[in-house]
Amino acid sequence: MEALIPFIPYLMIPIMVIVYLSTVPIMIQVERKVSAWLQYRMGPNRVGPLGLLQPIADALKMLSKEDVIPNHVNKWLYIAAPALMVFPAFFVAGVIPLGVLTIAGQDVMLQIGHTNIGILYVLAISSIAVYSIAFGAWASNNKYSLLGGMRSAAQMMSYELPMGLSILGMIMLTGSLRLEEIVNFQMNSVWGIVWQPLGFLIFFTTAYAETNRLPFDLTEAEAELVAGYHTEYSSLKFGMYYLGEYCNMLTASFMVTILFLGGWHVPFLGSLNVDPFVKQLIQVGAMAFKVAFLMFTYVWVRWTLPRFRYDQLMNLGWKKLIPLALANVVITAVVMAF
Amino acid sequence: METVLQYFSINPVFYIFATLAVIFALMMVTSENPVYSAIFLVLTFFCLSVIYLTLEAEFVAVIQVLVYTGAIMVLFVFVIMLLNLGRDAQLTEYAGPMKYLSILLGFAILIQIGLATKVTFSIGAKGAYPIERVNEMGNTEAIARELFSQYLYPFEIASILLLLGMIGAIVISKKRPD
């Protein structure tokens, strides 16, 4: 078993890819079913038992549709932009820890890259996704697409600031940018949501804005912009945007869990009388459960809250969230100093 | 003894990304479409950040992506798209015969910089933070310690300058009551 330890990061690469890729069909099904329940409908129930094979049918439909490239588009950028959406969505998984396993007396972090800039890496890589939307919108040469792309650029710029500031409180408490250190800090005290309730709220809100989900999906507001930046996209190119959106949601859920919900920490697990290895497996399962719940919340919020108006979105970002996040940082600093 | 120059000469990643950075920078200057220029500038920043990584300066690398690629260039792209410079208003200003002279002078500067770096890098003395110590205490910690102790005053001045720029932009863009 000991010889296995150096290969854990390499083993984690396919595991993370599978985690990310398998989330998307599950989320398609959850999105359809939960929206149906919330609207008092049945939802998909024809394909397979209880309609469970619906995601496969959806994926097949997307693959077999005609791939239309309109004449007026900027061809290179039009083709490159959807790929650019998926690249950061998967690239960001490189630092996300899933838990700890003790193999042959050694604690092994289930993580691809052990870097001491974990949070900054996630913020930096996920901030690239906006280019995909902006360039795809511009290359489409369609005014609705362009409006969607510009909205997206402005929105993601505005919400990155409160997002970074809301994390700052947790970083100050932990004294580290490592994601695993932040989880360890919460395991030795209480969850981040108790330390930083305001920071949690701000981060949670900005996570919705950064992933372009309702109530912040102004970039694709159907009623105003047809479909926003992906109006001209069809077939698998549209599928890439779809895939990227769900992967970004998963990353955001991972970040909320790691920063504020204790990561893989399970309360009162220490008093349980089971094998330590089983305990660690339970912890990995707890992480998965927390992330799954946050993913469900995404769907829940989407079908509950109406869309913001654009000026409301900007007011909320600049005039409410940023001052609140700054106040949170100052309060944390003052409390820590005394 | 491993000087910076030796480090470069044994690292193929540096050569790959340095070459790419130069190619992208050239394409950024030469492309006529402003959106293409922005794309190539983003790619250049990416290559620079990989070069920082080969120097084991991961904090600088990630800040490069976060600030320049993730924030400043998004604003550039936003303005280019807002003014819709893409299709009609292509950049058509040419330097004329002065172009050839500038190419010549550019190469002269390049050679001079190359010679200068060769001299300084190979005989440079070790500073207070050699790579072993930085690795030991962590990249971010080393930068933070220097920035908030020895370089606190310049750091604060730079912050105030940036704040003034922000306030200035807000004051200028605000409607005057008249």
Interface residues (C-beta under 8 A of the other chain):
Chain A: L77 T115 N116 I117 L120 Y121 L123 A124 I125 S127 I128 V130 Y131 A134 F135 A137 W138 N141 L146 G149 M150 A153 A154 M156 M157 E160 L177
Chain B: V35 I39 V42 E58 F59 V62 I63 V65 L66 T69 G70 A71 V74 L75 V77 F78 M81 L82 N84 G86 R87 G138 N139 T140
